[in-house]
């Protein structure tokens, strides 16, 4: 999300960066021309507006015009729009150019002249060149596909001759109607639909963003088109019930774009389109069979020519060019026509019970238990395949068709459970709320509260989540202890993220009241997630038994996917207990399970937990991939906790690698509008990301302030978060020692040591405390703590933290003239820092090696990790430079200024471990290797 003035443009960082470079080049006197193409509603106009704002802020004058369908037949109408502010300067043009230019506008002196297109174009170019003598010009042309031919010819002429002029040409046109004059004359930038994550963020910025199933429907139907996302969100906000219809309602703006050609089509073609829209499939034979003899394959041709559908070469499949065309077709038909189409399709889909069930449901009038049972059976088949989202959708539709309110409530409850496994919290909350209006049955109401609590738990509304979950847990202790443990397990996650002690204490009190059960997985997570130090020994013993204990029979809740739930809970337990390798194994297996189910809507919370474990284990490349997956899923599904948390962890990785400004910007974007004091786990991780950025820059005072903020300022400092804070204790002490605040840090350390002594610390936390002790210890006592920190080989499971200990110990040794002993420690630390790409720590370690009398070898060039550090654009620049191109030649190839190319090379060299251009060829593998 990129800020521009008072507006936010979502998901267009690459495009905005390219436009920024165009404007930057223009301010240095370099010309350029760029044509943006994309479908209707893709956001081309918004990007043009953004470019115009950039230009004005940079002191560039902007001239604009917009094509109009109504004026496309008027010669030079667009050119007149563009040049009108400066036509009075035409008096300074050479006589023939002036006459030709003014003549096409009817502004000449009446002397008969013969129209000369070349002179007209040259006159326009000369006029703009004269204006540009007083400052650079940006020409912004929208809806180029609707410009008149004369204007297009002039623009193409100018685009070929802008070199040397401080004038840039920026145009936008629909991808299906790019004017031939510009097709090969101007560099192209295709404006693709937004990815699901960006589309979700755009929805969240609407005044009344859709929630639950409506959100999924809008995302699906809009298919990443920004205008469609905005307009469909408005339509659903005006009529929430429309979200349950087969297609969402189109606003007037969308109908004008996507349904304009329908009335002109022949009746047979419109019928084929309706059946295709009702079928929601691409199978041509099915559609033709359902229509019967009322249409032939040739009746598709008018729709193809209009650009509404594409029929493949073997005439087996047909696809709408955009989902909104399908919606427009479907909604343009009458109620009777739609129902007739669905009945006919159900009749020909005898061998496909799932699709047949959906068409019977669509053809039903009012409630229909038979159609509801067919959908219920379809949901069961989808669940067995791992298609949780499909199962939830079928059960929700079945509930609407159910005449019995109790049956309807039960189906909605099962739909909520499937939506939970699919990772759609707002949908879960919506379904759970409906259950409460349909039944007084205690078991259903309790389960509805359980699902509603889960739905809030993955946002940042932790108190609201616990308000649903804890009463259910407490009320069911005696009557349904299995339900109590289920509720406590769900409540532990928001209690952990909140960090508030009162919630955790209540969870543990309730857990102690529950007698032993056959399946103790819920109790395990409650114990570990609420107090991993005091309950460590007990939790580890339960964890060891977890895979040998038989699974409890589901009993009255057969819809629960126990193997998946067990993997997720055990993976989270392993992570919080610092059994990091086990966490990666379990959470990775859970993600594999979810990914193999193409309709499951894999769970963003699992992906984020996996990313955290990978980060701690030193698998940073894999962690970044998991973060990208988590963020994409979360933004689409509305999981606010992950939408914030994933970028914060990504910012931490950026900071540790020395990209400090980008890290700070990422944190600022992530936490904007978030109440961090109520999300203490996020608050602590945010402090660490910003502290790491300060540390990377050598600003130890700022780093200390951030690290100190993860503990309170009381006489006996408490951790801001009962679990997350302590992992930054040694970093706090290291920064304190360098800034003269050792006594304050000692107070934190002593208090923390006493608190941790009340339980059992993990090997990881033990190393962190020993490192902190060593840094604060008297000279004669420090070495004991350093050696203790390195004594346990288990510490190698957290390589970055182990490398920090080695570096600190080596510095301590060298200051005591024990350089020989320091060298192997420094070499081992350097290997880790170089592999992880932590440039600030690498530089510090190399400096220590040199001070210890060792000239460190150059890092291996071109390694997979170093190449992973390069952005795609940086890799492209590096390859072009390695091929011998100059900065100017590279800039011409990829539309950058030579200065920008040089800047990128300056950033590339240290990432590849080289110092000169001549080393690039050896540092880069051949493409494809």
N, C-alpha and C positions, 0 to 999 in steps of 0.2 A: 504494500500500500504506500503510495507516494504522495506527499503533501504538495499541493500547488496552490498558493494563495489561500483562499478560504475553502478550497475544494479538495477532495481526495479521489484519486484515480486508483482503482484496485486492479492488481494483477497485470500491470503494464510497465513494470520497471524496465524491461529490456527495450521496449519501444520508446519510452521516455528518455532513456539514456541515449538512444540513437538520435532522437530529436534534439537533445541537449548538445550533442556533438555537432550536429548540423548548425545550430545557432552559434556555438563557440567558434566553429570554423568561419562562419560569416563575420563575426566580430574581428577576426584577424585578416579579413580581406579575401577569404577563399569562398568561391561560389559553390553551389551544389544544387542538385535536383533530386527529389524523392517522391515516388508515387506510392501511397498507402492503398492497399486493396483489401476488401473483406466483404462479407455478406451484409445485408441490411441489419442495422442495429448492433453492429460489432463494436461500435465506439470510435469510429474514425473521426467523427466531428469533435468528440471530446478531446481526442489527441491533437487535432488541429488547434483547438482552443488553447490547449496546454502549451503547444509550441509558440502560439502567438503571445501568451503571457511571458514565457521565457524570453522571447525576443524583446519585448517591451522593457522587461527588467534589465536587459543587457544593453539598452539604448539603441536597439534595432527598430527601424520604422517598419510597420506591417501594413501591407495592402491586401485586401480580401475580396473575393467574389465567390458566389455560389451558383452552380448550375440549376436551372429550373426547367422542369418538363414543359411547362407552358411557354417558355421562351426559347426552347431548343431550336425552333424554326426561324428565329429572328437573327439575321446575320450580325455577328459581332456584338450581340447583347452582353455576353459575359465579359468581353474585352472592355466594353464601355464601363461596366461595373468596376472593373479593376483599375482603370486609368482615370476615371472621372475626377478624383481629387487633384490631379496634376495636369489636366488637359490645358489649363491656361498657359503652361510652360511649353506647349507645342509650338508657340510662336518662335521659339529659339531653334527649332529643327530646320535642317536643310529644306529648301522650298518643296522639292518633289516628295520628300518623306512627309512633310507637314500636310501637303495636299492629299496624299494617299491616306494618311491616318485619319485626318479630320473628315475626309470624304466618306469613309465607311460609316461614320456616325452622323452624316448629314450636317456637319458643322463647317463645311468649306464655304468659300466666298461665292459659290454659284458658278464659277468658271467650269465649263464642261471638261471633264478629265476621263481618261480610261482607267478603270480599276486595275491596280497592279498589286497582286498579293505579296510579292517580294518586298516592294516598297512599304506596304502597310506593315508587314512584320518588322522590317528594319526600322521603321519609324517608331513602333512601340518599343523595340529594344533600345533605340537611341534615347528615347524619352526616359525610360527607366534608368539608363546609364547616367543621364544628366542628373536625375533626382538623387542617385546613389553617390554622387560626388559630395553630397552633404551628409552622408552617413549610410551604412548598409541597409539593404531592403530585404524583407522576407515577403514573398508572394504566397498567400495561402488560398488555395482553391478547393472548395468543397463540391461534392456531387459533380465531379468532372464528367461523368457519363451522360449528364444532361446538358452539357454545354453545346452551343451551336458549333457547326463545323468550322466557320471562319475563326472563331476564338481558339478552337483546338489546333488549327494549323499555325496560328501565331505562337501559341504556347510551345508547340513542338519545335518551331523555328528558334525560339529563345532558348529552350532547353539545350539545344545543340551548340549554342554560342555564348553561354554564360561565363566560360572560362576567362579569368582576368577581371571579371566584374564583381563588385561586392554585392551580388544579388543572388538569392537562393529561391528556389521554386519548390513549394511543398503542396502536393495535390492528394486528393482522396477520390476513389471511385469504387463502385461495386465490382466484386471479383468476376461477375458474369457479364460485365458490360464495359470492360476497359477499352477506352478509345484506341483505335488502331494507330492513330498518329503518335500516341505516347507509349504504346506497348513495348517497343524496343528502344525507345529513346531515353528512358528515365529509369534509374535504379528502383527496384520494387521492394516494398516491405509489406508482407502479408499479415494482416491482423487476424489472428486465429481466435476461435472462441476461448473464453476463459477456462482455465483448468478447474476441476471441482473445488479445490481449496479456495481459489480466488472468487469463484462464483458464490461460495458460502459466505465469504467475507463481505461481498457486495450486498447480499441479502441482509446481513446483520446491520448494515449501515442504512437500511430503509427505515422510514418513520415507524412502520408497523411490520416488522419482519415476520414472515410466516414461520410457524413452529410445527413440530411433530410431522405427521404424514404430509401435511400441506407443504412443508419445506422440501421434502423429498420429491414431491410431485412437481413443484416449481423448478427445482434443479434439473429434474429429468426432462421436463418439457421444454425448458428454455435452452438446454444443450449448450450452456456457456455463452449465449448471446446477451450482452449487458442490457440492451433495451428490453429484451424479453424478460429478463430477471426482474427489472424494475417494474415493468408494466404488469406482469403476472402477480407480483407481490401486492401491487395496488388492487388488482382485481380480487384477490383472495381476502385482502383486508376489508374490502367493501362487502363481500359476500362469503363469509367463512364456510358456509355449507357447500359452496361450489367445489371445495377441495375434495369432496367425496364423489363427485361426478366422474364419468369415464374420461372426460377431458376437461381441462381448466378453461374458464371463460377468457376470451380474448378481448382486450380493450380496443377502442376504435383505432388507436395508432397501430396496433398489431394487425388488426384486420385489414387496414389500408395497405400494409406491407405484404402480408402473407396470403390474403384471400382475394386480392384485386382481380386475378385472372379467372376465377371460378365461373362467374356468370356467363362468360363468353364461350365456354366449352360445350361441345355437343352433349345431349342427355346421356348417351351410352358411356361416354368418357367420365361424366360426373358420377354415374352409378359405379363404374369400376373403381374410381377414386374413393367413393364411400365405403365399398366393401374392403378395399385395402386399408382404409383408416380404421374400420371396425375390426379387421383381422389382427392389426398390430403385428403382422408378420410380413416377410418378404417373399412368400411362396406364391408365385404366379398361378400354378395349376390349382391350388386351393381356392384362390379368389375367383378364377374363371369357372370352376366347377360350381361354386356357390351362386354366381350370377346367372349361370345357365346360358340359354341361347339369346339372351337380351343384349349380349355384347360379344365382340370378337377380339383377338389379340391386337388387331389393327386399331381398335378404338383407344389404345394407349397413346398413339402417336400425338394427338393434340396436347395431351398433358406433358409428354416429353418435350415437345417444341416450346411449350410455355415455361419449361424449367421447373415444373412441379415435382416430377418423379424422374427416376433413372431406371430403365429396364436393362438388365445385363445382356451381354452379347448372345448367350444361348437361350434368352427369353424364359428363364426359370425363376428369376428373382426380380422384384421391383422394390425400390426404396424411395421414400419421400426425401426431397432435398433437405428439408429441415423438419424436425418434429412439430413445429408450429404450423406448417402447411397441413400436416395430418389433422391437427386440432381444428384448423379453419374448415377443412373439408367436412369433418365429423359434425361440427356445430352448425354448419350451414344446412345440413339435412334436417328434415322434420323428425319428430319423435317416432312416427310410424315408420318412416324410411329406415331409421337406425335399428329399430327393433326387428324389422323384416330382415335386415342384413345379418344381425346376430343370430336369428333363428336359422337362416339358411346356412350360415357358417357352422353352427352347431351340428346341423344335419350331415355335413360332409366330413366332419372331424370325428368320425366314429372311432377311429383307432388312436385318438389322442385325448385321453380322459381329462387331462389338466386343462387344455385349451377349450375343450367341449364344455367343461364345467363353467369356465369364465363366460363363454357366450350364452349359456343357459341363464346365468346370473344377470347378464346385461339385458336379456330379453324378458326377464321377469317383471311383472307389474305388481308392485307392493311386496309384502313378505311372501316367502316361498321356501318352506322347510326342505323340500326335495333339492332345490338348487343350493340351499345352504349346506346340506350334507355333502353334495358333490364337491363344493369348495373346501369343506372340512377335510374330506379325504385327500384332496389335492394338497392341502397344507401339510398333512402327515407325510405324503410322499416327498414334498420339498424339504421337510425337516430331516428325513432320513438321508437325503442327499447333502445335507449341510446348508440348504438354502433358507436361512432363517428369515431374511427380509421377504422372500417370496411367501414363506409360510405365514408371516405376520400379515401381509397384504391379503392373502386369501381368507384368513380367519377374521380379519376386520370386516371384509365384504360379507362373509357368511353371517357374522353377527347382525349386520344390518338387514339381512333377509330372514332372520330368525323370528318367528311369531311369539315365542315364549321368552319373557324378559329374563328369567333365570338362565336359560340356555344362552341367550344373547350375552349376558354378563360373563358367563363361563368362557365363551369364545373370545370375548374381548380380553379377558384375563390371559388366556393362552396367547393371544396376539401380542399382548404387552411383553410377555416373557420372550417370545421369539424376536420381537423388536429390540429387546435388551441384548440378546445374544448377537443381533445384527449390528449393535453399536449405535442406535438412534435414540438418544435419551429424550428428546422433546416428543418424539412419537410415543415413547413409553409413557411419559407423563400424561399425554393427551388420552391415551387408551385407558390408563388407570383411573383418571378422573371420571370417565364415562361409566366405569364399573360401579363407582360409588353412588351413581344416580339410579341404578337399575336393581339393586338387591340390598337386602338387610342381612344376608347370610354372613356370619362372623368370619368364616374361613376365607371367603372371597374378599371381604373388606380388608382383612389383615394382609392378604397377598397383594391387594391393590396398593395398600400403604407401602408394602415392601418395594414394589416396583416404582412407585412414585418417589420413594426415598432414593432409590438407585438413580433415577432420572436426574434428580437434583445433585446427587453426589459427584457426578462427572462435570458439573458446572463449577461455579465458585460459591454457590448458595449452600454452604455446608450446614449452617444452623437449620435452614429449612429442611434439608435432607434428614438430619438427625431428629427433627421434630416429627417426621413420619415414622422413622425406624425404631427409635428407642421405646416409644409407647407400645408398639407391637411386640418388641422383644420382651418387655417387662410383663405385659399382660398374658403372654403365652408360656411363661416359665413352667407352670404346673400342668397346664392342659396339653401343650404341644411344644416340648423342649426342642424338637427338631426345627420348628419354625423359629424359636428363639435364637438358636445358633445361626440359622440362616440370616435372620435380621441383624444379629450382632456382626456377622462377617461382612455384610453390606455396609453397616454403620462404621466399621473400623476404617474404611478408606476415607470418607469425609472427615472422620475424627483425626486421622493421621494428617491429612492435608490442612485442616484447620489448625491443629496444634494446641487447641484450647484444652487445658488439663481437666476441666470438669466433665467434658464429654468422655474422655478416655477412662477416667476413674469410674464413671457410671457403667460403661461397657464392661469393665473388668469386674465390678460388683455383681452385675447381672450374670456374667459368665460363671462366676463361682457358685451361683445358686442352681445352675443346670446340672443334673446328675450325669454321670458318664453315658455316652451314647455310642451306638455302633459306628457312626461316622463322626469323627471329632474334627473334621477339617475346618469347620467354622470357628470352633474354639481356638484351634491353632493360630489362625490369622488374627483373631482378637487379641490373644496373648502377645504374639510377636509384634503386631502392628501398633498396639497401644503402649507397650513398654518392652522394647527388644533387649534392654540390658538386664533388668530385674527378672525377666521371664526367659532369658536366653537358654538356660540349661533345660528347662521343661519343654520349651518349644523345639529345641533340637532333638530331644528324645521323641517327641510326637512326630516331628518331621521324618525321622528315620523310619518310623513305623508306617508312614502314610501310604507308601506304595505296596506294602505287604498286607495291610488291612483290606478285607473284602469291601467292595462298594455296598453301601446300604441300598436296599430295594427302594425304588422311587415311590412305590405305594400310590398315594393319591395324587402325586405330582409326576406323571410319566413324561411330561414335556421337558423336564430339565435335562440338559446335556451334561451329565455328571462328569464324564472324562474330561471334557473341555474345561468345565468349571474347576475341577480339581487341579488341572495343569496350571491354570491362571492363579489360583489361590496359593498353591505351593510355590510357584515362581515368584509371586510377590513376597511370600514369607522368606524364601531363600535370599531375596535381595535385601530385605530389611535386616536380616541376620548376618549380612556380609558373607553369605555363601554364594559368591558372585558367579562362579562357574556353573553351579547348579541352577541359579536363576536364569542364566543365558540358555541352558539346555531346555529348561521347562517352558520358559516364555517363548523361546524360538520354536519349540514344538507346537505350542498353542497358535502362534502366528502361522506356521505352516498349515495347520488344520484349517484356520480361517481363510487363508489364501486359496486353498484347494477348493473352497466352496465359492463359486463365482458370484452367487447371489447373496452371500452371507453378510456383506458389508463389514468387512473385517474390523476388529475392535481397536480403536485408536488408543485406548488406555493401555492395552497390552503392548502395542508397538512402542509407546512412550516408556513403559517400564523396561522393556527390552533395551531401548536406547540408553537408558540410565545405566543398566548393568554393563552394556558394551563399553560405554564411556569409562566407567570405573576400571574395567579390565584392560584398558589400553587399546581396544579395537575401535579406534576413532573413525576410520573410514566406514566401517559397518554401522557405527552409531549414527553417523550423519545420514546414511541411507534409511535407517529405522526412524530417525526424526522426520525426514521428509515424508515417509509413509504415514507416520502418526499425525503430522500436521495436516496433510491432505485429507485424511479420513475425518479428523476432528473438525476442520473448517466446514466440511460438507455436512456433517451430522450435528454440529452445534455443541461439541464437547469443549466448553470454555476453558476448563482446567488444562486441557492438552493444547488448545489454541494458544494459551499463554506460556505454558511450561515448555513446550517443544522449542519455540524460538529462544527462550532464556537459556536452555542447554546448548543450543546452537551458538548463541552469543558467547557462552563460556568457552567453547572450542575455538571460536574466532579470537577471543582475548588471549588464550593460552598460546596461540600461534602468532600473536603479534598484530593482528588486524584490529587494533583497539577502537578506532573510530567507527568501523562497521559494527563492532560488538556493541558499543554504546547505543548506536542508532537502532540496532535490533532490539535491545532491551527496552528502549523508550517506546518503540512501536508495540512491543508485546504487552507491556503493563499499562498502556494508556487506558484509562477508565476503569482499572481494576482496583478493588479495595484490598490492598496488600495486607494490612494488619489483620484482616479476617482470613487470610490465606498464608499462614506463617511458613509453610514449606516453600511456597513460591517466593515469599519475601526473603527468606534466607538464601535461596539459590540466586535471586536477583542481586543481593548484596555481594555474593561471591563472584558472580560474573563481572560486576563493575569493579570489585576489588582486584580481580585477576587482570583486568585491563590496566588499572593503575600500576600494578606490580610489573606488568610487561613493559611499561614506559619508565620504570624506575622511580615512580612517585610513591615512595613507601609511606608517606604520611597519609595520602589519600587512600592507599590500600588499607592501612591500619584502621582508618575511620570506618571503612566498609566492613572489614572483618570483625571489628569490635561491635558493630551494630547487630551481630548475630547473637549477642548476649546482652542481658539487661544491665542497667547502670545501678543496680541495687548494691548495698554493702556486701551481700553475697550474691554475685551475679548468677542469674539463671539463664539457661539457653532459651533463645527466642523460640526455637523449635526443639522439642525434646529429643529428636533423633538427628535431624540434618545439621544442627549447629556444630556439634562436636567434631565433625569431619574437617572443619576449618580452623580448629584450635591451633594447630602448629603453624599455619600460615599467619594467624593473628600474632602469635609470639614472634615469628620471624620478622614481621613488619615492626613490631613493638621494639625489638632489640635495635633495629636500625634507626629508630626515631626517638630514642630516649624515653620510652614509655614502658620499660621493663616491669616496674612495680605494679602498674595497672594490669598488665598481662599476667603477672604472677598471681594476682588476686583471682583472676578468672581461672587460671590453671589449678590453683589449690582447691577452689570451690568445685571445679569440675571433677578433679581426682576424688574428692570425698563423695561426690554424688555417684560416680561410676563404681566406687568401691561397694556400693549397696547391691550390686549385681555382678554379672560376668561380662567382660568386654570381649569383643571379637579380636582376632589376630590383627585385623586392619586398625581398629580403634586403639589397640595396645601400642602399635607402632607409632601412631599419631601422638599419643600421650608421651611416649619415650622421646620422640623428636622434640616436642615442646619442652620437656624437662631438660634435654641436652642443651637447647639454645639458651635457657635461662639459668643453667647450673653454674656453680663456681668452677673455675678452670680445672681444679683437681677432680671434679665429680662429673664433668660433662661426658668424658669418654665412656664411662660406664653406661650412660643412657644411649649414646650413639651405638655402641656395640650391641646393646639389648634390642634396639630398634631394628638392627640388621640380623640378629641371631636366628629368628624364625624364618625358615625358607618359605613359609606361607605368604610372607610379605611380597614375594615376587608376583603374586596374583593381581597386585595393584601397582603396575610398573611406574606410572608417573610419580606416585607418592614415594615409592622405593627409591627412585632416582633422585628425588629431592633430598631424602635423608643422606644418600651417598654424597651428593654435592655439598650439603652443609657439613658433613663430617670431614670431607676432604679439605674444605676451606679451613676448618678448625685445625686439622693436622698441618696444613701448609704454614699457617700463621705461627705454629710452634716448631718450624724448621724440620718438619717430618715429611718432606715433599715426596720421598720415595714411597712411603706408605699411602700417600694421597693419590698417586698416579693411577693405580688400578681402579680405585673408587671413581675417579673422574672419567676414566675410559668407559666404565660400565654405565655411568650416568649419561655420558655423551651419546652412547649408542641408542639409549631409550629416547632421549630428547630429539635426536636427529630422526629416528623412525617416526615419532609422533609429529614432527614438524614444529616443535615449540621453539621458534627462533630466539626469543629473549633468553630462555634457559640454555639453549645451545650456545649462544654467544657468551654467556656468563661462564659456562663450563669450559669452552675453548680458551677463554682468557685465563681461567685458573690453571688449565693444563700448561699454557705457555709460562705462567708464573712458576709452575712446578718443574720447569725445564724440559717440557715435551712440546714439540711442534706437531699439533694435531693434523692428521691426514685430512685431505679434502673429503667431504661427504660423497658417497656414491652418486654420480650424476645419473639422471634419467630413471631413477628407481620408480617403482609403481607408486610409492607414497608421495614422492616429490612431484610426479606428474599429476597425481590426484589433487595436489595443491593448486594447479593451474585451472583457471576457468576455461571453457571452450574457446573464448576469444583470445585469451592469452596463449593457449596452445597453438592456435592458428597463427598468431603473430610470431611466435617462436619458430615455427616451421618455415614461415616466409623469410624471416631473418636468416635462418640457417641455410636457406637456398641462395642467399646472397643479395636479396632485395634490400634497397635502402629504405629508410623510414618513410620517405615520401612515396616510394613505390608501394610499400605496404599499405600506407594510408589510402592510396588511390584504389588499391584492391578491395579494401574492407571499409572504405568510407570513414576514415579517421584522419585527423590532422597529424602531420609528422611529429609535432610536439606530444600529442597523445600517445602515439606509437612509442616514442622514446620513454614516456612515463611508464608505460606497460613493461617495456624491456627492463627498466630499472627495478620493477617489482618482480619480474620473472627470474632474473639472474640469481638472487639469493635463494629462491624456491628450488632452483635446479642445482644449487651448490656450485655455481660458476661465477666468473668475474668479468668475462669479456664475450663479445659477439662471436669470436673465432671458436669458442668452445661449444657453441650451440649444436653444431652438427653431431659431435660425439655425445652430447648430453641427451639427445632425443632419439628414441628408437624409430625405426622405419614405420610409416603408417600401416596399421593392421597387425603389428607385432603384439 
